[in-house]
Amino acid sequence: QVQLVESGGGLVQPGGSLRLSCAASGSIFSINAMGWYRQAPGKERELVASITGGGSTNYADSVKGRFTISRNKAKKTVSLQMNSLKPEDTAVYYCNLKYWYSGSYLEVWGQGTLVTVSS
């Protein structure tokens, strides 16, 4: 059973920085992509950033130039460095993993970590 463990959320002032980390454990044959999504109160979950097994990255327009996603393939971890945070970045952030195992394409979510940007 694959599990994702997230860390790094918290309260930060506008303009500040936070770093989120996510570690995957369990039986994974091949990682297709890892990424971060977020869901603000009253809004739908949205993609923040993702990185493929080959290292290609994708960012939401709202975070381009401020957030950076990185990964460690060997350790099966993904991180999100968030700089110049804005109040509208406040949300629960979820780690997401898409992977192949035993011929099946699977997806798993982390439990979520709250990021609050407020003065």
N, C-alpha and C positions, 0 to 999 in steps of 0.2 A: 504494500500500500504506500503510495507516494504522499508525502506531506510537505507543506510549505510553512516555514516559520519566519515571521516578519519581526523586524525590530526597528526602532529609530523614530517613531512618531513622537509628537509632543506639542507644546505651546511655544510659539516663536513670534517675535514682533515683526511687523512689516519691514521688508528689506533684509531680514535675517536669512539664515541658512539652516537646512536640516539634511541629514543623510538617512535614507531608508535602506535597509538590507533585507534580503530574503534568501533563505537557504532551503534547498530541496533535498529530501532524503527518500530512500526507497529504490525500487527497481525501475530504472529508466534505461531503455536501450539507446534512444537517440532524442536529443532535445531539438524540437522544431523552433520554438521561440519562448522567451521569457519576457515578462513585461509587467507594467504597473498600470492599473486602472484606478479611478477614483469615483466616489459618489458623494455628492453634496446633498444636504437635506432638501427633499422635494424635487430632486433632479435624477435623471437616469445615470447609470454607471457609464463612464466614458474612458476611452483609452488615453493614457498620459504619455507613455513611451514604451517601446518594445525593442527587443534585439533578437535577431535570428541566430540559429546555430552557426551560421557563417559570419556573423558579426555585423550584419546590416542593421541600422537603427531607423526608427520611425518615431516622430514626436507629434503631439497635438500642436496646432499652431499657437495656442495660448501659452505654451511653455517653451517654445523654441528660443534658444539663446539664454535661457535661465536654468533649465534642467538638463542633466546629463545622465544617461543610463550606461552602465558598464556591467561586465559579467566576468566570472572566473569559471571557465568550462570545467576544469578539473574538480573544483570544489562544488560545482553546481549552485553557484550563488549569483544573484543579480542585485545591483545597488542602484539607487536613484539619488543623485546629488541635486538638491534643490536650493538654488540661490535666488536672491532678490524676490523673496516670497511676498505675495500679495494676499490681502484678506480673501479674495475670490479663490485662492488655492485651498482654502479650508474645506476639508472633506475627509472621509474615510478612504484610505488608500489600500488597495488590494493587490497582492502579488498574484501573477498568473503564469502558469506553465502549460505549454502544449508540447506533447512528446509522443514518441512511438514506443510501444512495448508489446511484444508477442504478436506483431502484425496488426495491432490496433492503434488508432490515433486517439489520444486521450487528452483530457484537459483537467486541471486541478486549480483550485483557488486557495489563497491564504485566508486567515481569519479576519484580516483587516487591521489597520493601525490608524489611529486618529491623528490628523495634522490640523492644528488650529493656529491660524495667523491672525493675531489681534494685539492691539496695544493696550 
